[in-house]
Amino acid sequence: MTALAATDAALADLCAREAQRQYYTAKLIPSENYASCAVLEASGTVLTNKYSEGYPRKRYYEGQQVIDEIEELAIARAKALFGAEHANVQPYSGSPANLAAYCGLIPKDSPNQRILGLGLPAGGHLTHGWRVSATSRFFASAAYGVDPVTHRLDFDAIVAVAREFKPALLICGATAYPRTIAFDRFAEVAAEVGALLVADIAHIAGLVAGGAHPSPLPYAAAVTTTTHKTLRGPRGGMILCRQAHAAAIDRAVFPGLQGGPHNHTTAAIAVALHEAATPAFRAYAHQVVRNARALADGLLAEGLALATGGTDNHLVLFDATKFGATGKQAARAMDAAGLEANFNSVPFDPRPPMDPSGVRIGSPALTSRGLGEAEMGHVARWIARAIRQRDDAAGLADIREEVADLMQQYPAPGFASAPPREARPGI
């Protein structure tokens, strides 16, 4: 970053501090990962200089000869990787992708403007119709939940809610649900009530691409996703859909909700899709699941309670109150110990969302660094230690050094070399 350092030393220093933080701490937030050097390079190209409103071969600006080929390449790779009939790679991220899919699938003059999704407290996403999201302002929304005992999806209850609410769209997908999502069962519910099925696979797109989780493509009218998380691309979004819905969804993205696409991001998405089509990525996706299960087993051995009792995918949700801590206290203690996570509600949480009972962790980023099941056992023990020692600054600092020692043995993708390890202000 020589040009940045010469132009803006303050910002360059902040970036250097963040690089050091990312390299020497254990990234456990399940929605985060490491993009490769190739993805980062594509993100930082001169493509950021070009405006390209419209779609390939149908633009409102001239000079699109190369840009069209880049977007067409990303589209072709998305379709091939996921087996989709149509792909739109222009959404700026997952939230606009969801809103665009809903707008495209529900005509504005339709008498049924209802959407039904997994409730936020049960592990769903804001954009599945939760009341504080714009999706609940555009559409009438309702939520289904999980079983109060098992914390798993209860399809008898989902059917009952769907029959009563009669949505135009049934949305499946989650941000804090650690089990396999049965897309075929959701398709049956949607068919029974006359709804279209939308699958949000933002968290598990990489697992789907790598064959480590079933695909929703045979069942859903549209599939939305981010391109980071388990897919290890840039921060962007995609919509995959059946050809019958392609034109309407494209219109919903542009001109409905967005202007010009971010061409540098489109290029980086193309790179990530190319990487995800390799045997190495397939092996990675399966290792993510094995590592998450090892992490869950380690936490159970330490005495922590897990939502659903374990995991089938990339994330684990545990209840910190078993150790006498709130989720926020646990997450902050972990952060001080070099274990980056996020506090999160657990199903039927008696505590408020901004200070809930749970902590959400995942294995994608550590798996990208090459850690395996044995290392997940170390991480689980560190987590338990950090929560137990949450009021012991020296003890947390000791854990942080142990974490940094391990991270130093597993270079992070996207780094040309290891940043200096010495302490910097604010780290």
C-alpha positions, 0 to 999 in steps of 0.5 A, spaced: 500 500 500 505 504 498 501 509 494 496 509 500 501 510 505 504 516 501 497 519 500 494 518 507 498 515 512 493 515 517 488 511 513 494 506 511 496 505 518 489 503 520 489 498 515 495 496 517 493 495 524 486 491 521 491 487 517 495 485 524 488 484 528 485 479 522 492 475 522 493 474 529 486 473 532 482 467 531 476 469 526 470 465 529 464 469 526 461 464 521 459 470 516 466 472 515 472 469 511 478 470 508 478 472 500 484 470 496 489 474 493 486 474 487 479 476 489 482 482 493 486 484 486 480 484 482 476 488 487 482 493 487 482 494 479 481 500 474 474 497 473 472 501 479 472 507 474 467 505 470 459 506 470 455 500 467 447 501 468 443 496 465 445 489 463 450 486 458 449 488 451 444 493 454 447 499 457 446 506 458 453 508 457 458 507 452 465 503 453 462 497 455 466 492 451 470 489 456 465 490 462 460 486 458 465 480 458 466 480 465 459 480 467 457 475 462 463 471 465 461 471 472 454 470 470 456 463 466 460 461 472 455 462 477 450 458 473 455 452 472 457 452 479 450 452 482 446 449 476 442 455 475 438 457 469 439 464 470 443 468 475 444 476 476 450 478 479 449 485 480 446 486 487 450 490 492 449 485 497 445 480 500 439 484 503 438 488 496 438 481 493 433 479 498 428 485 497 429 484 489 427 477 489 421 479 493 419 485 488 421 480 482 416 474 484 411 478 487 408 483 482 406 490 484 399 489 482 398 482 485 392 482 491 397 477 495 403 481 498 405 476 503 411 473 505 413 468 510 420 467 513 424 464 519 423 469 525 429 473 527 429 470 534 429 463 531 435 464 527 432 468 521 435 474 518 432 481 518 430 481 511 426 475 511 420 480 513 422 482 520 418 488 523 424 493 523 426 491 516 424 494 509 422 488 507 416 488 512 414 495 510 414 493 502 410 486 504 405 484 509 410 479 513 409 473 518 414 469 521 415 461 523 419 459 528 423 452 531 421 447 536 421 449 543 425 443 545 429 441 540 430 448 537 430 445 530 425 447 524 418 444 526 414 442 519 408 441 522 408 448 525 410 451 519 405 448 515 400 450 520 402 458 519 403 457 512 396 455 511 393 460 516 397 466 513 397 464 505 403 467 503 405 469 496 412 467 498 415 462 503 422 464 505 427 459 507 434 460 510 437 462 516 443 466 519 443 462 526 441 455 525 446 450 525 442 444 522 441 442 515 435 446 511 430 441 508 429 445 502 425 439 499 420 439 505 419 447 504 418 446 497 412 441 499 409 446 504 410 452 499 406 448 493 400 446 498 399 453 500 400 456 493 406 460 494 413 460 491 419 458 495 425 463 496 431 460 499 436 465 502 443 461 502 448 467 504 451 463 509 451 456 506 453 458 499 460 455 499 457 449 502 452 448 497 457 449 491 462 444 495 457 439 495 457 439 503 449 441 504 443 440 499 442 445 494 435 449 493 436 450 486 431 444 484 426 446 489 426 454 489 423 459 484 429 464 486 435 463 490 439 469 494 446 469 496 452 473 498 458 472 495 463 472 501 462 468 507 463 461 505 463 462 498 470 466 500 469 472 495 468 479 495 462 483 499 457 482 494 450 479 492 447 474 487 440 472 485 439 465 482 432 463 479 428 459 474 428 462 467 421 464 468 422 469 473 429 472 470 426 478 466 422 480 472 428 479 477 432 483 473 428 489 472 427 489 480 435 489 481 435 494 475 432 499 475 428 497 481 432 498 486 439 499 484 443 504 479 450 502 476 453 495 478 460 495 482 464 492 476 470 491 480 466 487 485 463 483 479 470 481 477 472 479 484 465 475 484 467 471 477 474 470 481 471 467 487 466 462 483 472 460 479 476 458 485 469 455 488 469 450 482 475 447 484 476 440 487 480 444 492 474 448 494 470 442 495 475 439 500 474 445 503 467 445 504 467 438 507 472 440 512 468 446 514 463 442 516 468 437 520 471 443 523 464 445 526 462 439 528 469 438 532 468 445 535 461 443 537 464 437 540 469 441 544 464 446 547 459 440 549 465 437 553 467 444 556 460 444 559 456 449 554 449 448 552 448 448 544 442 450 540 439 444 537 445 440 541 450 440 535 451 442 528 450 440 521 453 446 517 459 451 519 456 454 525 455 453 532 450 457 537 452 456 544 448 459 551 453 463 555 449 463 561 451 456 563 457 459 565 454 465 568 455 470 563 451 474 558 452 473 551 455 480 550 460 479 556 462 472 553 463 475 546 467 481 549 471 476 553 473 472 547 475 478 543 480 480 548 482 473 548 483 474 540 477 469 539 473 474 534 465 472 535 458 475 536 453 475 541 447 472 539 440 470 541 438 463 542 431 460 541 426 463 546 431 467 549 429 471 555 434 476 554 434 482 550 437 482 543 442 487 544 444 483 551 442 476 549 444 469 552 448 466 546 454 467 542 455 465 535 461 462 532 463 458 526 469 454 522 469 457 515 475 462 516 479 458 520 478 452 515 481 457 510 487 458 514 488 450 514 486 448 521 483 442 522 479 438 527 485 437 532 485 445 532 478 446 533 479 442 540 484 447 542 479 453 540 473 450 544 478 450 550 480 457 549 473 459 549 471 456 555 477 459 559 476 466 556 468 466 559 470 463 565 476 468 566 472 474 563 474 478 569 481 477 569 485 481 564 492 478 565 488 471 563 485 473 557 492 476 555 495 470 556 490 466 551 491 472 546 498 470 546 497 463 545 492 464 540 497 468 536 502 463 536 497 458 533 495 463 528 502 464 526 503 457 524 497 458 519 498 463 514 491 467 512 489 467 505 489 474 502 496 476 505 502 476 501 506 476 508 505 476 515 504 483 518 509 484 524 506 481 530 509 487 535 503 490 539 500 496 536 495 501 539 488 499 539 489 492 537 
